[in-house]
Amino acid sequence: MTDTNLFQPGTTVVRRDVHAGRVWTAMPQRVIADTGHVLTLAYWPGIESLAPTTWITSTATGDDTARKQGLEDLAAGTWTLGRHRWTSTALLSHFLAGEWFSVHCFQDAATGDPLRWYVNFEKPYQRRPGGIDTLDLCLDLVVTPDLSGHHWKDRAEYAQLRRLGVIDDYLHHQVERAQGRAIAMLDNQAGPFADGWPAWAPDAACPLPVLPDDADDPVTGR
């Protein structure tokens, strides 16, 4: 990959979840670094994104029924997007080229205290002008800030996507293999885990990343 294909630090890119040619989420994020192999993005309170209205309701109310309905809508292609403003946490995200997971560092936005590492299993990202496209496959690995412990999260949602056919046998096989790679990376403190918790905080003087008007345009050729 040539330097002209890399996203420049300080610019805004939009990370999108895409399924069946439609945008499921769209999150504008600030580029921290881009080596071509690892793309590091930042996201913090105040940034406005697009998300399914069922997810927004579930996040606001804790209603698990709305969250499950959101996955039904994903499978059926019947979701509706709404605007959601991020609160409480800041995160630094590492997207690994060709890999079926990304690694995120969540910290308290007010205090900067580390909260958790978060391994998100998803389709390998594809670059496009202005951002990257992937699809969150629901399964997550939550790791303590000091890397001493971890637990799996959202196995029931992953199973639901399997039943609904969103995650077919091919995708399931890829996720199973990726789980082993992620655990090995954690155990060996390699990749994003190599240097421990990052010394990073949002720059208060930096303007918030903003969604472009075409963030939810239909996706072709995928």
C-alpha positions in Angstrom: 0.0 0.0 0.0 1.4 3.4 -1.0 1.4 6.4 1.3 -1.2 8.0 -1.0 -3.7 5.3 0.1 -3.2 6.0 3.8 -5.5 8.2 5.9 -3.7 11.2 7.2 -3.4 11.8 11.0 -5.9 14.4 12.2 -8.4 13.9 9.4 -11.9 12.4 9.8 -12.9 9.0 8.5 -16.2 7.2 8.9 -16.3 3.6 10.1 -19.4 1.9 8.9 -21.1 -1.4 9.4 -22.6 -2.6 6.1 -24.9 -5.5 5.5 -26.7 -6.4 2.2 -25.7 -3.1 0.6 -27.1 -0.9 3.4 -25.4 1.0 6.1 -26.1 -0.4 9.6 -24.0 2.1 11.5 -21.8 5.1 10.6 -19.3 6.6 13.1 -17.1 9.6 12.2 -13.7 9.2 13.9 -10.4 11.0 14.1 -7.3 9.4 12.5 -4.5 9.0 15.0 -2.2 6.9 12.8 -2.3 4.7 9.7 0.6 2.4 8.8 -1.4 0.5 6.1 -1.4 -2.5 8.4 -2.9 -0.9 11.5 -5.4 2.0 11.3 -5.8 3.7 14.7 -8.9 5.9 15.2 -10.3 7.9 18.1 -13.9 8.4 19.3 -15.1 10.4 22.3 -18.2 12.1 23.8 -20.1 14.6 21.8 -19.5 12.8 18.4 -22.8 12.1 16.6 -23.2 8.9 14.7 -25.9 6.9 12.9 -27.2 3.7 14.5 -30.3 1.5 14.3 -33.2 3.1 16.3 -33.6 -0.2 18.1 -30.0 0.0 19.4 -30.5 3.6 20.4 -33.6 2.6 22.4 -31.8 -0.4 24.0 -28.8 1.8 25.0 -31.0 4.5 26.5 -33.4 2.2 28.4 -31.6 -1.1 28.9 -34.4 -2.9 27.0 -33.0 -6.2 25.8 -36.1 -6.8 23.7 -35.3 -3.8 21.5 -31.7 -5.1 21.1 -32.9 -8.5 20.0 -35.4 -6.9 17.6 -32.5 -5.0 16.1 -30.8 -8.2 15.1 -34.1 -9.5 13.6 -34.3 -6.2 11.6 -30.7 -6.7 10.5 -31.5 -10.1 9.1 -34.6 -8.9 7.4 -33.1 -5.7 6.1 -35.8 -3.6 7.7 -33.9 -1.4 10.1 -34.2 2.4 10.5 -31.3 4.6 11.3 -31.3 7.4 13.9 -28.8 9.9 15.2 -27.0 9.1 18.5 -24.6 11.2 20.4 -21.8 9.4 22.2 -21.3 9.9 26.0 -19.2 8.9 29.0 -16.3 7.0 27.4 -13.4 7.8 25.0 -11.9 5.1 23.0 -8.8 4.4 20.9 -9.4 1.8 18.2 -7.0 -0.4 16.3 -8.2 -1.9 13.0 -5.9 -4.6 11.7 -5.8 -5.1 7.9 -7.1 -8.5 6.8 -8.1 -9.5 10.4 -11.5 -10.6 11.6 -11.3 -8.5 14.8 -10.4 -5.0 16.0 -9.0 -3.9 19.4 -10.3 -1.0 21.4 -9.2 0.8 24.6 -12.1 2.3 26.5 -11.4 4.9 29.2 -13.5 7.2 31.4 -13.8 10.4 29.4 -14.0 12.6 32.5 -11.0 11.1 34.4 -9.0 9.3 31.8 -9.1 6.2 33.9 -8.6 2.9 31.9 -11.8 0.8 31.8 -11.3 -2.1 29.5 -9.8 -3.5 26.4 -12.4 -4.7 23.9 -11.8 -7.1 21.1 -14.6 -6.8 18.6 -15.1 -9.6 16.1 -16.1 -8.3 12.7 -15.4 -8.7 9.0 -12.0 -7.4 7.8 -12.4 -3.8 7.0 -12.4 -2.5 3.4 -11.0 0.9 2.7 -13.1 3.4 0.7 -12.8 7.1 0.0 -13.4 8.8 3.4 -13.5 5.7 5.6 -13.7 1.9 6.1 -16.6 -0.6 5.9 -16.9 -3.7 8.0 -19.7 -5.6 9.8 -19.8 -6.2 13.6 -20.5 -9.9 14.2 -21.6 -9.3 17.8 -19.1 -11.6 19.6 -16.7 -9.7 21.9 -13.8 -10.4 24.2 -13.5 -8.0 27.2 -10.1 -7.7 28.8 -8.9 -5.9 32.0 -6.7 -2.8 31.5 -3.7 -4.7 32.9 -4.3 -7.6 30.6 -4.6 -10.0 33.5 -8.1 -11.3 32.9 -10.8 -11.5 30.2 -14.3 -12.8 29.5 -16.5 -13.3 26.5 -19.5 -11.1 25.8 -22.6 -11.2 23.6 -22.4 -15.0 22.9 -26.3 -15.0 22.9 -26.4 -12.3 20.2 -23.9 -14.1 18.1 -26.0 -17.3 18.4 -29.0 -15.3 17.3 -27.2 -14.0 14.2 -26.3 -17.7 13.5 -29.9 -18.8 13.7 -31.0 -15.9 11.5 -28.5 -16.7 8.8 -26.6 -13.4 9.0 -23.5 -15.4 10.2 -23.3 -18.4 7.8 -20.9 -21.4 8.2 -18.1 -19.6 6.4 -18.3 -16.5 8.6 -18.6 -18.8 11.7 -15.4 -20.6 10.7 -13.6 -17.3 10.3 -14.7 -16.1 13.7 -13.6 -19.4 15.3 -10.2 -19.1 13.8 -10.0 -15.4 14.8 -10.8 -16.2 18.4 -7.6 -18.3 18.6 -5.5 -15.5 17.0 -7.0 -12.9 19.4 -6.3 -15.0 22.5 -2.7 -15.7 21.3 -2.1 -12.0 20.7 -3.4 -11.3 24.2 -1.4 -14.1 25.8 1.8 -13.0 24.0 1.1 -9.3 24.5 1.6 -8.7 20.8 -0.1 -6.3 18.3 -2.1 -3.6 20.0 -1.4 -5.2 23.4 2.4 -5.0 23.0 2.9 -1.6 24.7 0.2 -1.9 27.4 -2.4 0.7 28.0 -1.9 3.7 25.6 -1.2 7.2 26.9 -3.8 9.0 25.0 -6.7 11.4 25.7 -8.9 13.5 23.4 -7.6 17.0 22.6 -10.1 19.4 23.9 -9.1 21.9 21.3 -9.7 19.4 18.5 -13.1 19.8 16.7 -15.4 16.9 16.8 -15.5 14.6 13.8 -18.7 15.2 11.8 -20.7 12.8 9.7 -20.8 13.6 6.0 -24.1 13.9 4.3 -23.6 10.8 2.3 -22.6 8.6 5.3 -25.7 6.3 4.9 -25.8 6.1 1.1 -26.4 2.6 -0.3 -23.3 0.6 -0.9 -22.7 -0.9 -4.3 -20.3 -3.6 -5.5 -20.0 -5.4 -2.1 
